[in-house]
Amino acid sequence: MSEPTDECREALHELYGYLDGELTPEKREAIGRHLDQCLPCAEPYDFEAELREVIRRKCQEQVPESLVAKVRAALAAEQLRQGTTDGA
């Protein structure tokens, strides 16, 4: 296996900034070109990008509307109960 180039080291060093959109447009373009042309660097990029997508999809909160309605009703009932006991 060959030694990574300076360009490879920079691309991998900036990988998270690239994925997070935190780089300047010029740096983002340069790293994007490198990733398009360099398979050893594209592999970690593909892995990280796919991992982030899986985490994003799995971490979305999708609460059933029936549960939301029950929680709202319970909160409203508790507020009524608190209101009647506070004034007694």
CORBEL-V568022 format. One record per backbone hydrogen bond with DSSP energy under -0.5 kcal/mol. NH is the residue of the N-H (numbers start at 1). CO is the residue of the C=O. If there is no record, write none. Layout:
NH:CO, NH:CO
This chain:
9:5, 10:6, 11:7, 12:8, 13:9, 14:10, 15:12, 18:14, 19:15, 20:16, 21:18, 22:17, 23:17, 28:24, 29:25, 30:26, 31:27, 32:28, 33:29, 34:30, 35:31, 36:32, 37:33, 37:34, 38:34, 39:37, 41:38, 42:38, 43:39, 44:40, 45:41, 46:42, 47:43, 48:44, 49:45, 50:46, 51:47, 52:48, 53:49, 54:50, 55:51, 56:52, 57:53, 58:54, 59:55, 60:57, 62:60, 63:61, 67:64, 68:64, 69:65, 70:66, 71:67, 72:68, 73:69, 74:70, 75:71, 76:72, 77:73, 78:74, 79:75, 80:76, 81:77, 82:78, 83:79, 84:80, 85:81, 86:82, 87:83
